[in-house]
């Protein structure tokens, strides 16, 4: 960095950091603070009381000009960062900065200061150590010390992690993928983002070649121009308080569009395809963020009057509006009518307008000669493979005289896959929009781990071998009749219900307990139906959800009714199912583009279809307490509600014909059930609903085909990547993962069976403890690999019954893994220096996914109770289950005391809740008495912690519950730490079980 003209400073302490910050802000602003001015400005405008990461991030991203109140009574604007002339900002680098005021003394590797503020932090590991450990270490710093002292390290916007060989970057809140929980016990926790390693990004050049080596990364990413551009132009702080840092392909695409606009303006090429181009970025790669940043930067060009973002459907209009509004409140204007669109086009303050192609076409027809047509307008088409054809596209390009036209698509139209049409000049994406400006295919995205590959299963539904879907020997009308036969519909529904749990990673034990709850609900046992429903919703939160796409409205009706029938007969397999469709002209078009259903078009449905849909919506209303129907406005709100509940995992399976197969993003959706003739664009678009990254559990998009789409899948993957990429986009088969395989470099990859054999040979359960650091480290690595492989294999039908390890043996190994996790975590907490644990990565996200929950334990307790305490095997099962779960370990004593004191009761659930309530109150009162805490304030603090899903360690809330303690001699800080540890232990013991 010094070779790249960064100034190196030997700063190690906060005092020196603050002195340097003052000097750099004075230099940037050409103003010398008096001591009183600096003290006031620093305390109020830089490190305000009770401010955290969000407030400081907002100050850098949005409020970077702060007002100084001068000694003479006047005011002056002080810039923290210069976003107009980025090279006015001064870059410095420090290393080995020591923080002594956190929970533990910590020493940070390398930090980049921008005008004296630490805005970029780099955490380094030695070569050979997993890069993920650097990510974990930063999480520990955020937990233990970044907030300490004045909290200047809360200003870090971007983190870089490297082991020399691999280097990645990410924002201070990783990425915005939310896991919105409806669980009441989790409450406000639902607003947290998934802070997962999966959301870190590689840096790359303009051709998508990854730049992983630290030296090369430093020369490019940390070049002054690149880094300052990223910090000032290519970050977005969303309205929900999450910082997004654009990925390299998003930055390149944005820059190339802006560059194209500037060249076209200078050479007066506007009003032609020479003033445009298209971006081929694969579905799921974040096209909306790219288009937003492009629109935002385009509006800053003084000669651009408007930016129009054009979508093809009302629902996409709504979704895009929500996304834009999330990126920046009020940045864009959507419209509900052509009249509103007209007002926006005439309003100079409406810079970014989102509209549908249909509304824009209507405006053009009704307002010939309007002055807006002479303005310099940037027109961006979303999913331009859909909207580029037909009269509407030509009408828009003829009406606007000085347009700059750009298209975004994940599946462009090439000559080889274009449909024949009346207009020979508008057949391919290039003909409609101009040059291809940037490409980022599904192959690039999967290699970069920005989207997931697909696992495709073909389930046989006929006795005889099913011919390829394109086989012309079978008449389509006969084939469709066979597909909709009642016996086949019944087989498909039965398969989905019986395999839903595995395919969507619903926890087996939760599912087993869920079955009892459903049975209890049917019986309305002891009038506790509401209680049962509440518990059931909690259990639905484990795992993912799914979409079932079918060939026609008639098929949707048959499947929906069959699901209702089978679930009534088999309450243990009950799911939350919904359906949505509207009028659509065709099932499939020749080029594979999915024919859109318009949410406003329910009036065009035939009466029987509309009556059926009203009935299905009525079922939905009863489930969720809503009030929708098929009337125009209410159906559009139904669409929005379904969309939201899909994202929140409240709907398990959504039956669709065409809706939700394009443009719909839900990270919690992992499975697509297919009984529909998809191909080309439509196939890849539909499959791509499942492959958004979320966490380490979701490793692929799961596709289950009830039709023979193998050739069509290969063709689509070939068209939108190349013919040799099947191994990248599509997962290998079950046997490869189970028995092992040789990769493309001839290297042998261990299979599941190999791993289990090695585990049992090296670490037999007859040996009570794993001794020695190297043996423990090898076990942690091996068992982590087994967890990852089991996670991968678990949705394969062939894996059922072939797990090798018995349930108890697996729990014993999980218990040992948890023992080591807790032991090594204690080492980390007690060490203030770099230690031997730095190259250890625990797969705790996967461990939590397979954990036993309290409901399953209570079911076992119920069985033990029913045996009158004589079945001691059940006690062993309970003990092993608790040991295998990190979360339940903190509740172990509570569970054992409950079992020991269980009386002859009618209902174990009610008895448990009463027991927990009594213990919670008794132990809380004991804590208050022992530590002499303020009773009312303590109860309020505990109540807020349970609502938030965590114990708040920053701010002044904790100080308010403490008794009077002298601030001298460190007594108060020691008391605070003791109380905090006790409250955390209390929280862990009772959270999620009361």
N, C-alpha and C positions, 0 to 999 in steps of 0.2 A: 504493500500500500504506500509505503514511503517512496518507492520508485515511481508510483503513479501520482506523485506530488501531494500526498496526504501529509499533514504535519503530525509528527509523533510527539506525544506528551508523556512524561513519566508520572502520570497522575495515579495515585493509589487510594486517596481518601476523598470523602465527600466534601470536606472543607476546600481542598484544592479544586475539585470539580466545580463548586459554586463560584470560586474566584475566577476560574477560566470562563464560566458561563457569562458572568458579568462583562468581562472584557470583550467577548465575541459579540454579545448583543449590542454593546456600545459601538463596536466596529461596524456592524451591519447597519445600524440606524444613524451613525454619525452623531451620536449624542453621549455625553458623559453624565451618568447618574450621580447625584449626591448620595451620601451614605444613607440618609433617611429615605430618599426616593427609591433607592435600590432595595432597602429592607421592606418597604411597603409593597413595591412591585413584585418582588420575589415571593413574599408570603401570600399575596392576594391574587396575583396574575400568573404565577408559575406553579407554586405548590400549595394551592388552597387547601384549607382544612377539610378533612374527610373526602378528598378527591382520590379517585382511583384511576385505573387504566382507561375507562371509557371517557371520563372528563378530560384527561390529558390527551387522549387520541383525538377527541373532538377539537381540542385547542390547536393541534397541529394541522388537522385536515380542513377545518372550517373556520375557526376563530383565531387564526394565526396573527391577526393584528389586534393587539391589546392596548387599552387606554392607560397611560401613565398620568397620575395626578401629581403635578410638579409642586415643588416647595412654594412657588410664587402664586399658586392658585390656578394656574392655567393647566391645560391638558395637552398631551402629545401622544400620537399613535406610535406604538413600538411594534415592529415586526419580529416575530420569532423565527420566521422563515420567509424568504423572498420567492414567491411563486411566479412572478412575472419575468424576472431576470434571474434564472436559477443559478447562474455562475457568480452571483453576488454572495451566495452562501459559502461559508468556510467549512471545509472538511478536515477533521482531525481524527487520530486513532490513538487509543490507549489500550493497555493490556494489564492483566493481573490486578485489576481493581479489587480492593478488599472491602466487603461489607460486614461490619461487626455488630450491627444493631438488629439483625434479624433473629430468627429462631436459632440459627447456627451461623458461625462465621463462614463466609463463603468468599471464594476467589474466582472472579469471572475471567474468561479467556481473552477475548478481543472485543472492543466496543468502538463503533464509529460515532463521533460527535458531529452534529450538524449545528453550527453556530453555538457550540457548547453543550447542546442537549443530546443525551444518548438516544439516538433514533434507530440505530441498527446494532444488533448484538450477534456475535459469532461464537458458537460453541464448537470446540474441536476435540476429536478423539483420535487416537493413534490408528494407523492403518491396520485393518484386520478386525477392529471392533465394529459391531453393528452401528450404523448411523442412527438407528432408532434410539440408542442409549443417549445420544446427545439431545434428542428430542425430549426424552424422559427427564434428563438433567435440567433442561430449561423449565419443564413443568415444576420440578422441585424448587428451582430458584423463584419462580412466580409464587409458589406457595410459601416459601421460607424467608425470602429476603429482598426481592425487587422493590417491595413496598416500604422497606425499612428506611429509617432516617427521614429525610425529606421526601423520599419516594420518587426521586428523579428517574430511576430505571423503569418506572411505570410509563415513561415517555417512549420506550422502545416500540417502534412501529413494525419493524421487520426482523425476524430471526433467521439466521443462516446456520445450518448444521452441516458438519463435514467430518469424514474420517480420512480425508486426503484423496481417496479413490472416488467416493461419491459425495456430492454436495447438493443440498436442497435449501429452499427458502420458503417462508410462510409468514402470514401476518400474525399480529399479537392475539387475534381471536380465531386463528386458523381460517376456517371457511364457514359460510353461513348455513350449512345444512343443519336444520333444527330437527330434534326428535321431540315433537310436541306430545307430551303425555297427558292423558285424560285421568290418570290415576289420582284420586283425591289425596292419597298419602304423599304423593310427590309434589302436588300443588304447584307452587311457583317455579319449581325446578324445570317445568316444561319449557321455559323460555331460553334454556341454555343451549348453546351450540354443541355439536359433537366435536370435542377437542381431540380429534383423533389424528394419529400419524399419517393416516391415509390422505389427509388434506394438504400435505406438504408437496411442493412442486420442484421439478427439475428446471434448470435454466437451459435454453437452447438458442441456436442461431435461427436465421430467417427461413432456413430449409428444414427446420424441426430436428436438426442434429443435436442431441443432448450434449451439454458441456458439463460432465460430472467432476472432472479433476479440479482440485482446489485452485491450482495455479491458473489454469485456463479460465475458471469461473471468476477468479479475482480480476483477471485482465479485462473481462467483458462486463459482467454484472456490476463490479465495483469501479469500472471506469467512471470518472466524476460525472460525465454527461448522462450516462445510463442510470446511475444510482439516483441522481437528483431528479431526473425525469420520472423514475418510478415513484419516488416519494411525493413529488408535487403534482404529477399528472395521472399516474396509472394506479392510484389507490382510490377506493370508494368506501366511505363510511356510510353504512346503510342507516335507514331511519330506525332500525331495531338495535343500532349500536354495535354492529359487527363490522370490522375492517376487512375489506377484500383487497388483496393485491393481485393484479392481473397476471395471468400466465404469459409466457413469452409469445406464444402464437396469437393470443388476444392482442398483445401490444403491437406485434408486427402488422396484423390485419388492420388495426385502428390507424397506425401510422401510414399504411399504404393507401387507405381511403382518403385520409386528410391530404396526403401528398398528391393524389390523383385530382382532388378538388382544386388544389392550388394551381397545378399545372394547367388544368382545363380552364380555369379562370384567366390565368395569364395569357393563354393562347386562344381565348374565346372559343373553346371547343364545347361549351355547355349546349344542351339541347340535342345531344347525339350520344350514341353508345361510346364514343371516344371520351365522354365525360363520366364514364361509369366503369363498372366491373362487378365481379361477384366473388364472394368469399365462400369457399367450400370447407366448412368446419363441421365435423361429424356431430350427429345428434348427441346431446348430453355434455358437450364441451364448453358450454357457457356462452352461446351466441347472443343471448339477451344482454349480458353484461358488456360484451364487445360492442354491440349496437348502441347501447346506452352511452358508453364512453365516447364512441364515434359521434353520436348526435350531440352530446354535450360539448365536445371540442369543436365540432362544425359550427355551432351557434356562436362561438367566440370569434369566428372569422367575420370581420366587419362587413363584408359584402354579401353574406348569406342572410336571407330574410327569414326563412323557415326551414325546419327539418320535419319532413313527414315520415312517420314510421307506419308502413302499410301492412296490415295482416289480412288474412283471407276469411276469417270467421269472427263472429261476435265474441265467442268464448276466448279465442286467442287475444282479441282486443282487451278483454277483461283481465286475462292473466298477465299480458305484457304491461298493462297499466299498473297492476299491482306490483310487478317487478320494478318498473321504473320508479314508482312511488316509494318503493323500499330503498332504491338506490339514492333517491333525492326527492324529498317531499315537494310536490308542486312543480317538479321539473318538467313534467309532461302533462298534456291534457288529453283525456279520452273524450269520446262523445257518444251520446245515445241517439242522435238524430242528425240528418243532413243539415237541418237549420242550425244546430249547435256548431257543427263543423264549419259552416259559413261564417258564423260569428268569430270563431277561433282564427280562421284564415284572415279575417279582417282586423283582428286585434294584434297590434304590434308587440304586446307583452307575451303573447302565446308563441313561444319560440319552438317548442317541440310538441308536435301533435300526433297522437296515435289514432288511427282510423282504419276502418275496413276498406278493402278495395271496392266493395259494393257501394258504400256511402260516398267514396271519392268519385266513383263513376257517375252516381246520381247528381252530385254537386256539379260536375263538369257539364252534364246534359242540361241542367237547369240554369246555369250561369255563364252562358257563352259570352266571351269578351270581358270577363271579370279581370280587374287589374292585377289580381294575384298571379295570373298566368304569365305576366311579364316580370315577375320577381325572380330572384335567384334562389331556387328551391332545391334542397337536397332531399331526394326521395329514396328511402331505404325499404326494401321489401323483405319481410320475414318469410322463411320457408319458400324461397322464390321458385322452386321447382313446381309449386302448385299454381301460383298467381301469374306466371309469366305468359300463359297462353290466352288467346281469346281477344274479344273486342275490347274488354275493359282495359287491358294493358296498353293496347294501341291508342285508345281514347286518352289515356293519361299522358302518354308520351307525345301525342299530337297537341294536346291543350296547353301544356306548359312549354314556354318558349326557351327558358334558360334553366333547364333542370340538370341536376347531377344525379344519376340513377345507379343504385347499388343493390345487390341482392345477397342474402345470406341463405345458405342451404346446407343440409347434411347429406343430401342425395341429389346431385345435379342431373340434368337431362343431357346426355351425350347423343351423338348421332346414332350410336348403336342401340340405344334404348329409348329413342324418341318415338312418340306416336305420330302417325300420319295425320295431317290436318289440312284445312283449307288454305292456311297461310304458310307458305313454304319458307318465309323468313323468320318465323317464330317457332322453331322446333327445338332448338337447343338453348341451354342457359346462356352460352356465349353469344348467340345471335340476339338474345333478348336484352342482355345486360352488359356485354362487352367482355374485356379480358378477365381471365382468372387472376385475381390479385394475390390470393394466398390459399394454400391448401393445408388442411390438418385432418387427415382421414381417421377412420376408426382404428386403423393399424397404429398410427402415431399415438392416438389417445390410449390404447390398451398398453402399448409399450411404455408410455409415460405413467401408466397407472392413474390416468385421469378419468377413464371409464373402465368398466369391467368386461371381460369376455363373456360369451354365452355358453351355457350348457344346454344342449338340445336333446330331449328324449322323444322318441316316437313310440307311442302306445298303440298296440294293435287292438282294433275294435271290431274286426271281422274275423271269422274263422279262417277263411282263405286269405292268402297273401294279397294285400291291397296294392293295386297298380299305382304307378306314379300318377300324380294329380293331373299331369298334362297328357296322359295317355288318351289318344283320340279314339281308341277302340271302344271305349265306354261312353255312351251318350250321357251328356251332363245332366239331363233331366232325370234319367234313371239313377245316376249316381247320387244326386241330391236327395231323391226320394229314399234311397237306402241310408244316407247319412241321417235323415230325420226319423227313421223307424224307431218306434217306442222302445224296443229292446236295446238298441244301440244307445239311445239317449240315457236309458237306465244304467247301462254299463259305464258310460262316461261319468255320470254323476256319482255313482258308487265309487269309482276310482278316485275321483277328486276328494270326496269326503274322507275316504280311508287313508289317503296319502297327503292330505292337506297339511297336517302337522309336520311331517318330515320335510316337505318341499319348502315350507315357509319358516322352518326352524322354530316352530312352536315347541316349547319345552315339554318333553314327554311327561314329566311328573305333574307339571301344571295342567297338562291336557287330561291326565288321569283324574286329577282332582276336579277339573272342569266338568268332566263327565258326571261326577257325583252331584255337582251343583246343578247341572241341567236336569238331572233326574229329580233332584229336590224341587227344582222350579216347577217341573211338570206336576209333581205331587202337591205342590204348595205346602210342603211339610211345615207344620207348626206355625203357619202364617208368616214365615220369614222371607217371603218372595223378594221384597225390596233389598233385604240383606244379601240374598243370594245373587241378585242382579249386580249389586255393587261389587261383590267379590269376583264375579265372572268378568266384569270389565277390566279389573286389575290383571287377571290372567291373560286377557286378550292382548296385553301390551307386550308379551314376549314374542320374539320373532317378527315376521314381516307380513305383508298382505299381497293380494293378487288381483289380476284382471282376467276374465274369461271372454275371449272374443269369438263370436259365433257368426254364421254365414248370413243370417237374415233375421228380420223381426219375428218371423214365424218360429225360427230356431230359438230365439231369445225367450219367447213365450213358453215353448215346450220345456226348455231347460229350467227356467225359473220355477215352473209348476212342479217339475220332477224333484228339484232340490227341496221345495217345501214338503212334498210328499215323503221323501226319504228321511228328512230331518225330523218329521213328526213321528215316524216309526222308530228312528234311532236317535233319541235325544242326546245320547252321549257324544254324537258327532255334530252337534248344532253349531252353525256359524252365522255371523251377521252377513246376510247377502242382500244386495240391491241390484237393480237393473236400470239402465237409462238408454234411450234411443229416441230418434225423431225421424222425420221423413228423409229418405235418401233414395235417389233415383236408381242407382245400380249397386250391386254387391261389389263388383270389381270392374275396373276399367282396363283396357288393353295394355297400358303401360305400367300397371301396378299401382298407380296413385289411388289412395283410398278415397272413395267418393264421400264427400263431407255431408254430415247431417247438420242441418241448421237448427239451433235451439229454439228459433222462433217458428219452426215449421211443424209443430205438433198438429196444427189445424188441418194439415194435408194428410194426416194418417187416416186410414180407413177406420170405421167406427169400432170394430172389434179390437183392433190394435190399441186404439185410444182408451177403450174401456179397460183393457188388460193393464195398460200402463198406469191408469188411475188406480187400479187395484194394487199394483206393486208399490206405487207411491204411498198409498194408504198404509200398507204394511210398514213402510219406511217411517211414516209419521208416527205410528204406534211405537216403533222401536226407539226413536230419537226425540219424541215429543215435539215434532214439527207440524207444519200446516201447509203442505204443497199440493199442487195438482197439475194437470196438463194445460191449464190456461196459460197464455203467452208469458205474462210477467212472472207468475208463480213457478212456471217450469224453468225459466231462466234462473230464478233463485234456487230451485231444486238442483240445477246443474252446479251452481256455485257451492251449495251445501255439500253435495256429493264429493266435489273436488276437495273441499276442506277436510271432510271426514276420511277420505282416502289418505290424505297426507298425515292425518292424525292417527291412522290405523284403527279407526272405529268401525270401518267396513272391512270385513275379511275378504270377500270376493265380490267383484263388480262385473255383472254380465253386460257386455256391450256388443253392438254391431259394428259401428265405425267410430263413434265418439270415444275420446280418451286414448285413441291409438296413435295420435300425432299431437305434439305440442304439450302434452301433459307430463309434468315432472313431479315425482314423489320418491324421495330417497328410500322410504320404507317399503316400497313395492319391489318384490324380488322375483315374482313368478307370473308368467303369462301362460294361461291355458289356451290352446289354439284349436278351434274347430271351424276353420275358415280358409278359403283359398287365397292366401297372401302370396305376393311375389314382388321382386325388385324394391322400389321405393317403399311400398306399403309394408313389405315384410321387414325390412331393416328398421323402418320407423316404429312399427309395432313392437318388435323385439327390443328396441332401445328404450322402451318404457321401464325395463327391468334393470338396466346396467349402470345406474347412478351410484357413485361410491358413497359409502356411509361409515363403515367401521370394519374391523378385521374379521367380523363374522360373515359379512356379506362379501363373498369372494367372486361371485359371478351372477349374471342374469340367468334365471332359470326358465327355460322354455319347454313346455310339455305339449307336444303335437298329437292330436288325435286323427290327423290326416298325413299322408305321405308327402311331406314338403321337403324331403332331403335334397333333391336336385335343385329346387327353387332356392333353398337356403344357400347352397354352394354357389349358385349363379349370382345371387344378390351380394354375397360376401366378395365374390370375384369382381363384380362390376364396380363396387365402391371401395375397393382396396386394390388387390391384384389376385391373380389366380393361384398364387402360391401362399396366400396368407391364412388359409383355413386353420392352420395350427395355432395362429395367434388369436384369431377371433373366437374360435370354437374350442372348448375344452376337450381333453383327451377322454378316452373311454374308461369305464370302471376298472377293467383289468389292469390298465397301465398304472393307475393310482394305487390299486390294491396290491399288485404283485411287483411293481417297479417297471422302469422302462429306460431306454437309452435316448437322450435328447439329440438335437440336430448336430451337436458337436461330438457325438459318440460317447458322452459322459453318462454313466449309469446313475439314475435317480432312484433312491430307495422307495419301495412301496410300503404301504401300511403294514403288511404281514412281516416284512423285514424289520421294521421299527419295533413292532411288538415283541418279536423274537429276541431282538437285542435288549430291549427293556427287561424282559423276564430273565435273560441270561446274566446281565450285568447287575440288576437290582432286584433279586427275588424278594418277595414279600416276607419270606421267613427271616430275613435279616431286619431287625427292628429299626435301624437308623443308618442313613448314608453318612459315612465318616470321610473327612478329608475334603479340602477345598476343591481340588481338581475333579474328584468324583461327583461332588455336589454340582459343580458347574456343568459337567457333562450330562448329568441327569436333567438339569433344568433345560438345557438345549434340546436333548432327545425328547423329553416329555412335551416341550413346546411344539416340536415338529409333529408329534403324534396328535396333539390337540388341533393343529392346523389341518392335518390330513383327515382326521375324523370329521372335522367341520366340512371339508371338501366332499368327502364320501357320503355324508349323512343323508343327502337327498337322492342318492342313487338307489333305485329299487333293489338292486342286487346286494346292497350292503346289509339289508335287514337280516338279522340272525347270524351275521358273519363278523361280529365285532371282536371275536377271539377272547378278549377279557370279559369276565363276568361283571355284573353291575357292582358287586361288592369289591372285587379286585380293583376296578377302575376308581371307585371311591377311595380305596386305600392309597392308591398312587396319587390321586388328587389331594388327599390329606397330607402326604409327604411334600408335595409341591407347595401347598399352602404353608406348611411348617417352614420350608426354606425361604419362601417369600417374606414371611414375617421376621425370620431370623436375619436375613440380609437387609431388610428394611431398617431393622434396629441398628445394624452396623452403620448404615448410611447416616442415620439420624445422629449417631454418636460421634461420627467423624466429621471434622471441619475441613479436612484436606481431601485431595483426590485419593481414592482408595481402590482396593482390589475388586470392588463390585461394579466398576464402571463399564465392564464389557458383558454384563449380564442383562438380558432382556427377558422379562416374565410376560407370558401371554395372558394377562389378567382379564382382558376383555373377553377372550374365549373361555376362560375359566368361569366368569360370571354367567356366560351364556348357558353353560351346562350345569350351573349350580342348582341344588335343591332349594325350593322356597319353603317358607313357613307353612303354607297351606298343605303341602305334601307331608310335612312332619306331623301336622295336626291330624291328617288322615290316618297316619300310622299310630298316633296316640289313640285315636278313636278305635282302631282295631285292637290295640293293647287293652284298652278299657273294656271292650266287648269280650275279650278273653278272660276277664276278671283278674287281670294281672298275672296270668299263668304262662303266657307265650313270651318267654324271655328272648326268643329269636328276634322278636319285633324290637326289643330294647337295643339289641346289637345293631339292627338296621338303622334305628334312629341315631345311635351314637356315630356310626360310620357316615351317615348322611350329613350330620352336623359338622363332623370333622372335614368333610370334603368341600364344605361351603365356607368361604372366607367371611361372608356376610353373617352367616348363622353362628359362627364361632363366638362372636361378641355377645350372643344371646344364649350361649350354651348353659350357663348356670340357671338362667331364667327357665329354660325348657326343662332342665333336670328337676328343678324345684317343683314345677307344675306337675310333672309326671309323678313325682314322689308323693305329692299331696292330693292327687286326683281322687275325687269322691265318687260315689255312685250317682252320677248325674245323667240327665236325659240328653244333653247336648254338649259335646266337647267344645264346639265353637263358642257358645255363650259362656261356658265356664272359663275358657281361655281369655276371652275379652275382659271378664270381670277380674280374673287373676292379674292380667297385665295392668289394668287400670289401678288396682290396689297397690301393686308393686311400684308402679310409676310414681304414684302420689307419695308412698312411704319413702322411697329412695330419694325423691326430690326434696322432701322435707328434711331428710337426713343430711343431704348435701348442703342445704341452706343453713342448717344448725352447725354443722362441722366447720364451715368456712365463714360463718357469721355474715352471710349475704343479705342484701335487702330483699325481703320476700316478694313484694309486688313486682319490683323491677326484674327479679330473677325469673319469676313465672312468665312474665311478658317476653323476656329474652328467649326462654326455652320454647315458648309457643311460636315465636317468629322463626326459630331455627327449624322446627318441624314443618312449618308452612313453606319455608324456603328450600328445605331439603338439605341444609348444611348449617354448620355453626359458623357464624360470621366472626372472623378474627381481626378484621380491620375496622377503623372508625372508633367511635367513643362509646358504643352501646355496651360493650363489656365493662368499661370503667364505671358505668353508672350503677352496676349491681354490686360493686366491691365495697367493703366496709372502709372507714377512714384508715389509711396507712400512710406513714411518712414517705415522701418522695425521695428522701435522702438515703444513701447507703444501698440503694437498689432493692429495698424491701418491697415497694409497691409492685415493681416489675416482676419480682419473684412470686409474689402473691397472685398476680394476674395470670402468670404462666401455670401455676398450680391449679387455680380455679378453671382455667381453660381446658386443661387436660382432663379434669374430672367431669366437666360438662360434656366434652367430646365422648368420653367413655359412656356417660349416661345416654347421650344422643344415639350412639351406635347400638346400645343395648335395646332401645325402645323404638327406634325409627322403623317405620314400615310394618309394624306388627299390631299396632293398637287400633 
